[in-house]
Amino acid sequence: MKVLSLMQPWATLVAIGAKNIETRSWGTTHLGALAIHASKTFPKGGKKAFDELCGTEPFKSVLTMHTEEMTASGHLSKLADYIMPRGAIIAICNLVECVKITDGFLMEEPERSFGNFTPGRFAWFLKDISMLNDPIRVRGSLGIWHWSGKP
């Protein structure tokens, strides 16, 4: 299966269906099944920058709502590991389109805040997103990479 690694909190935003467009500096011809892997590394600036980002809107509201829903459903045992795991495949989706972003590319909030829609970058459209019940611990890689396991 093809896999794409994303840093947190973006990987969780995809897994919960709050982020349906991944933006990259490069395009892909791969369309179809794609696993979403939460990388082990934090965004530039480390844990402090990660905590600050998660405390800003719209990240804070979306992640808080998800945490409350999961807690209320009784599905959580290790809250932090489940809500935003790192170093694991956390979702499966379908990559249905990849387009180059132009000046006229419009995106509504909160999706706009969850990506870099600068003209010249690429928008990867994700559909049929399904969060895994249990994260699958696996080492990630750059680019689209192949994983021989099954979710």
C-alpha positions as CSV (number, residue, x, y, z in Angstrom):
1,M,0.0,0.0,0.0
2,K,1.2,3.5,-0.7
3,V,1.7,5.8,2.3
4,L,2.2,9.5,2.9
5,S,3.7,10.8,6.1
6,L,2.4,14.0,7.6
7,M,3.5,15.7,10.8
8,Q,1.1,16.2,13.6
9,P,-1.4,17.8,14.0
10,W,-2.0,17.6,10.2
11,A,-2.1,13.8,10.2
12,T,-4.9,13.8,12.8
13,L,-6.8,16.5,11.0
14,V,-6.8,14.3,7.9
15,A,-7.7,11.2,10.0
16,I,-10.8,12.9,11.5
17,G,-11.9,14.3,8.2
18,A,-11.3,17.9,9.1
19,K,-8.6,18.2,6.4
20,N,-9.5,16.9,3.0
21,I,-6.7,18.6,1.0
22,E,-3.1,18.0,1.6
23,T,-0.8,20.6,0.1
24,R,2.7,19.8,-1.1
25,S,5.5,21.5,-3.0
26,W,5.4,18.5,-5.4
27,G,2.7,16.7,-7.3
28,T,2.0,13.0,-7.8
29,T,0.5,10.8,-10.5
30,H,-0.5,8.3,-7.8
31,L,-4.3,8.1,-7.4
32,G,-6.2,5.6,-5.3
33,A,-5.7,4.0,-1.9
34,L,-3.3,5.9,0.4
35,A,-2.5,5.3,4.0
36,I,-1.8,8.4,6.2
37,H,1.2,8.1,8.5
38,A,1.8,10.4,11.4
39,S,5.6,11.1,11.4
40,K,7.6,11.0,14.6
41,T,9.1,14.4,14.1
42,F,7.5,17.7,15.3
43,P,7.1,20.7,13.0
44,K,9.9,23.2,12.7
45,G,10.3,24.7,16.2
46,G,9.8,21.4,18.0
47,K,7.3,20.5,20.7
48,K,6.9,24.1,21.8
49,A,5.9,25.2,18.3
50,F,3.6,22.2,18.0
51,D,1.8,23.1,21.3
52,E,1.5,26.7,20.2
53,L,0.0,25.7,16.8
54,C,-2.5,23.4,18.5
55,G,-3.6,26.3,20.7
56,T,-4.4,28.6,17.8
57,E,-7.7,28.7,15.9
58,P,-9.0,26.8,14.0
59,F,-6.7,24.0,15.2
60,K,-7.8,24.3,18.8
61,S,-11.5,24.1,18.2
62,V,-11.3,21.2,15.7
63,L,-8.9,19.1,17.8
64,T,-10.9,19.9,21.0
65,M,-14.1,18.8,19.4
66,H,-12.5,15.6,18.2
67,T,-11.1,14.8,21.7
68,E,-14.4,15.4,23.4
69,E,-16.2,13.2,20.9
70,M,-13.7,10.3,21.3
71,T,-13.7,10.7,25.1
72,A,-17.6,10.6,25.2
73,S,-17.7,7.5,23.0
74,G,-15.5,5.6,25.5
75,H,-13.0,4.6,22.8
76,L,-10.0,6.1,24.5
77,S,-7.6,4.4,26.9
78,K,-4.4,6.4,26.2
79,L,-5.8,9.7,25.2
80,A,-2.7,11.4,23.9
81,D,-1.4,8.4,22.1
82,Y,-4.8,7.9,20.3
83,I,-5.7,11.5,19.6
84,M,-2.3,12.5,18.0
85,P,-0.1,9.4,17.8
86,R,3.4,9.8,16.2
87,G,5.3,7.2,14.2
88,A,2.2,5.3,13.1
89,I,-0.3,4.8,10.3
90,I,-3.5,6.3,11.5
91,A,-5.9,6.5,8.5
92,I,-6.7,5.1,5.1
93,C,-8.1,7.3,2.3
94,N,-8.4,7.6,-1.5
95,L,-6.3,10.2,-3.3
96,V,-8.7,11.3,-6.0
97,E,-6.9,14.3,-7.6
98,C,-3.7,16.3,-7.6
99,V,-3.8,19.8,-9.1
100,K,-1.4,22.7,-9.2
101,I,-2.5,25.6,-7.2
102,T,-3.0,28.8,-9.1
103,D,-3.9,32.4,-8.2
104,G,-7.6,31.7,-8.6
105,F,-7.6,28.7,-6.2
106,L,-10.1,29.4,-3.5
107,M,-10.5,27.5,-0.3
108,E,-12.8,28.1,2.6
109,E,-11.9,27.9,6.3
110,P,-10.9,25.9,8.2
111,E,-9.4,24.0,5.3
112,R,-7.4,27.1,4.2
113,S,-5.7,27.3,7.6
114,F,-4.7,23.6,7.5
115,G,-2.6,23.9,4.3
116,N,-0.3,26.1,2.3
117,F,-2.2,27.1,-0.8
118,T,0.5,29.3,-2.3
119,P,0.3,29.3,-6.1
120,G,2.7,26.8,-7.6
121,R,2.2,24.2,-4.9
122,F,0.0,21.2,-5.3
123,A,-3.4,20.3,-3.8
124,W,-4.0,16.6,-3.1
125,F,-7.7,15.9,-2.8
126,L,-8.5,13.1,-0.3
127,K,-11.8,11.2,-0.1
128,D,-13.3,8.3,1.8
129,I,-11.1,9.0,4.8
130,S,-11.3,6.3,7.5
131,M,-9.4,6.6,10.8
132,L,-8.0,3.3,12.0
133,N,-9.2,2.0,15.4
134,D,-5.7,1.3,16.5
135,P,-2.6,3.1,15.1
136,I,-0.1,0.8,13.4
137,R,3.4,1.6,14.6
138,V,5.7,1.8,11.6
139,R,8.7,3.8,10.6
140,G,7.9,6.5,8.0
141,S,9.7,7.9,5.1
142,L,9.8,11.0,2.8
143,G,7.6,11.2,-0.3
144,I,5.1,8.5,-1.1
145,W,6.4,5.3,0.2
146,H,5.4,1.6,0.1
147,W,4.3,-0.4,3.1
148,S,3.7,-4.1,2.7
149,G,1.4,-4.5,5.7
150,K,-2.3,-4.4,5.9
151,P,-4.5,-1.9,7.9
